[in-house]
Structures are given as structure tokens and as C-alpha cells.
Amino acid sequence: NDNDSRYYLIVVQYEARMNADKLARLVRSWNEGAPKSRFNFQLCSEETNYRLTGYKHNAVAPIGLKTTLPVIVSHRIAQLSPAFLWLGGGHRDLKLGAPVDRLIKATG
């Protein structure tokens, strides 16, 4: 299963909070029969983040990652109007602007 991973890259709006319970339900729906105890979502350490993505804190982009990770885009981003967002661009002071549909297509 391509969506069965220890790590996921979650794209949420800057002021939004990741809902770990909703995220666990979504990922469990992709992994039928897996016990609930297998899913405990939390932010990874800065060291793990850098090892997996190649990006430092506040610079992570969902494209160009060092490691292939499943990318989950928040439903609120998918509903943006206008359908455009700014993302981390690989450096803390660099942002990448993208139409939402291009982001979803690029991240699978």
C-alpha cells in the first residue's frame, strides 16, 4: 500500500491546526485491519524532518523531497477560493506560490 508509511507530509493552512484524530481515521481507512494503536500522529523532530525532506524548519515544500513521502492536502486547502496558496519554498525566507489543482496533481 503506497499510503502505508511511518511518516506523512501534511499540507495545512498556516493558521490551521492538524487534527490528529481525523488524520488517523483517514490513514486507517487506507489500511484496513490495522490496529488503532499503530497510528499515533505527531510532528516529527527537526532532525527527522531534515533527514526525510532535505528542508529545515519553516522551509518544507511538498515537492522535491529527499525521501518519497505520502502527501495529504487538507480539505480546506482544496476548497480555497481563489484556488491558490503559498507554500514553503525550500528556504525559510522563500515561498512558492501555486494553484491548488497543480499542487494536488504534483503531489499525487
N, C-alpha and C positions, 0 to 999 in steps of 0.2 A: 504494500500500500504506500503510494507516494506521499500521503498525508500523515503517515505514522512516523513521527520524529520526536526526538528528545527536545528539540528547540524549534520555535516558530518565530517568524518575524511578523509582528502585528503592526499594521498601519492604522493609527487613530488620529483624530484631530488634536492639535496641540493642547487645547484646554480640556479635552475629554479624558476620562479615566478608563483604563482597561477593566472590563468586568470579567474577572477570572472564572466565575460560575458559568456565565454564558459561553465563554471560550471553551471551558471544559466540556459543556454539553455538545457544542459544535464538533469538537475533535472526537469525542466519544462516539458521535453519530457516524463518523468515518471509520471507526474501529470497533465494530460490533463485537460484543462478547468480552471486551477488555474491562477489567475491574475498575471501579471509580478511583480506587486508591492509586492507580497508575498515573493519574492526571492531577498534578499539583502545580498550577501555573503561577509563576512569579518572574520578576525581572531578573535577568542573569547579571553576574558581576561585570564590571567594566573590562576585566581581563578576558573573560569568556566572550563578551561581545566583540572585542577586538580580534580575538583568535578566529571567531566564526565569520565576521563580516569584513574585517580589514578596516573598519571605521572606528573612530573614537567617539566618546560620549557627545551627544548632541550633533553628530555629523552623519548618522547612519542613513543610508539610502537603500531602498528595497531592490536596487539593481546594482550589478557589478560586485556582488558579494564574493568573498574568498571561498565560501562554502555554500553549496546548494541548500537552501532552506525553504520550507513551505512558507508562502506569504499569505497572510489573511488581511484583507482590507475591510475595515469597519463598514457596516451598512450605512452609517451616517455619511461617510465619505462618498459612497456610491450614490447617495441622494443629494449631493451638493448642487446648488444652483446659484451661480453658474457652475457648471461641472468642471472646475479647475481647482488645483491645490498646489501648495508649496511644500516641498519635502527637503529633508536633509540632503545636501549635495556632496557629501564626502569630506567636508571640512566644516568646522563649527560656524564659520562666517560665510559659508556658501550655501545657497538654497537653490533647489531645482524646481522649476515650475512645470506642471504637466496637466494636460486634460485627463480627467478621471478615467475615461474609457481607455486611453493609451496606457495608463498605469496598470489597470486591471489586465489588459491584454499582455503587457510586458512581463507581468509577474505570474501569469497563468491563472 
